[in-house]
Amino acid sequence: MNSAVLFNIARFILLLAAQIVIFNHMEFSNYLNPYPYILFIILYPVNGNKSGLLLASFFLGLIVDLFMDSGGVHAAASITLAYLRPSFFKFSFGVSYEYQTVKINDRLTPERFSFILISVVTHHFVLFLLEIFSVSLFWNMVLRTLFSTIFTIAICIILIYLFKPNRR
């Protein structure tokens, strides 16, 4: 195995452990729920194995579902994000995506921020849509998506800069 695969496995395990141990216990008035485990899907290499990402995303969501007793909504939202990720890259980066010169964990630019924003909003919208699954609670779902997105993006950006690889 090369170092990129080992690095992704370590990222998978660390983000999953942080989600289970720390972030699953953070809930503020049922509207702020941080889900930084999706950072694994966001930071997965552009030229990485697409089916490997889908499989890893499924297992990532499934394990979070097992610990949160949430019935598969995290797995479905994670698979949706992993499937739509190439479209989000094309939307945010345009031609740069085609040449695979994109690195999300570099300096935060408007393109990188828009990619992270679209990814987190999509994940959270699917997650809360499946969790609530009621038209009468539509505004509740929108508020939970909005507030959790803001909180998750802040945590993701902090984690990206905290664990940014050193330049030599």
Buried (B, 14 or more C-beta within 10 A) or exposed (E): EEEEEEEBEEBBEBBBEBBBEEBBEEEEEEBBBBBBBBBBBBBBBBEEEEEEBBEBBBBBBBBBBEBBEBEEBBBBBBBBBBEBBEEBBEBBBEEBBEEEEBEBBEEEEEBBEBBBBBBBBBBBBBBBBBBBEEEEBEEBBEBBBBBBBBBBBEBBBEBBEEEEEEEE
